[in-house]
Amino acid sequence: MLVSSTIFPRPALRALSLVRSGRPLLFWVIVTGTLFTVCITLRHISVWIEDYAPGADYWRSYWVDPSVRNPSYQQLSHVLAFKTYVISLPRRADRRAQMDLLKDVLHVNWTYMDAVEANTSAVTTILRQVYILRSQLESRLEYGNEHVQDDVTFPVFDWPRDIETVIHSRGPLRPLGADLWTLPPSHDSTDLATHASMERPHTSANMPSAKPVASVGPPPLACASGNNVSATFSSNLPLYRHLTAAKVACWYSHFQTIRDVANGEHEAVMVLEDDVDMEHDMDKRLQALWGALPRDWDVVYLGHCWSDESQFPPLRNISLRLPSGRMASSALHPASAPKCTHAYVLSRTGARRIVAHLRHPPFAYSRAIDQALSWLVLSRRLRAFSIVPPVVVQRKISGSDVMPGLGSAWRSRLYDGVLGGNEQT
């Protein structure tokens, strides 16, 4: 009987012919087993791809119709028209002089935001509150809400359930959570250490109540990671894992600036630290890249360190010719896990989202500020993007106020830096 190929595809017809050929049973067992193994292997590969954190679906979600531009692009004729803040310690006149030179060359204006010193009372109070809160939460979080790291069990926290409601609420963000740690004593607050929404409702009655901060400083603290409530301190820890007063001061300085953006009127604001250099043509580069951002972007890193920010395919690539005739490239990528906070642009919604997370008590001041933001990006709580290669770099030619010496060993370079950043290696 003739079997039509319109009913059975060619592979099926071939299989039928093999059956008719009288192949031994062992042959068919081997063929069936091989096909089954291949199917299972392909299935495991597909599941692995789906579950892999930086998967394709993640970066594909960032693609937008080029005809749909974000609000910040529509309102600004050029990117350096952003309201710009420079976070700087008032005593670092050497750095401010260099930043003034940079400002004059690029014909931009910015506002200096006075950073806080590591020895201020606010920083001391924050460190004490972190210690108190960690001590309380380590013993009070319910059993099972924990994470094992390096053979040590740490309790973990949950994010407030109403965090998105707070982010998209109207009006200024009112003080909440860790905001209350540094408010004047006259402020009406009943719990400096915690927020009722940080745990599940059935455990909220057991939340630790506020205690007066100790009159002496807390013992040495370690930087936490992920959603861990705490971390074990050891004298053997590398210095970058120590939760120092300088790191808390840096966090506090950035946080106050970000809060101003969150409660301000500008759609987007640029935040710089005072030890940077920029590309001469940064404005042109960002103009060409900005329109590729989706409407709901939170933060764009103009510079980064200690991460591969080209891990995800770019949303847009550009090439520009320098005055020297050399070609330069720039690309806008979905961020992976950028470190360093020397140059970034915030949308107003992004600033509100950062504030809502950074002030959550068990997360607040738990590590360096750049590590905190990096974790929010890595855990997909921030919609972040990076310019690759960076258009702003840290110069690292004078002493760091956060780390010993000139800071970390990471170095970036520019194509044509205003202050000689192109000489970085």
Summary of the structure (lengths in Angstrom):
residues: 425
radius of gyration: 26.8
end to end distance: 76.5
largest distance: 96.8
contacts: 1246
relative contact order: 0.15
helix: 37%
strand: 15%
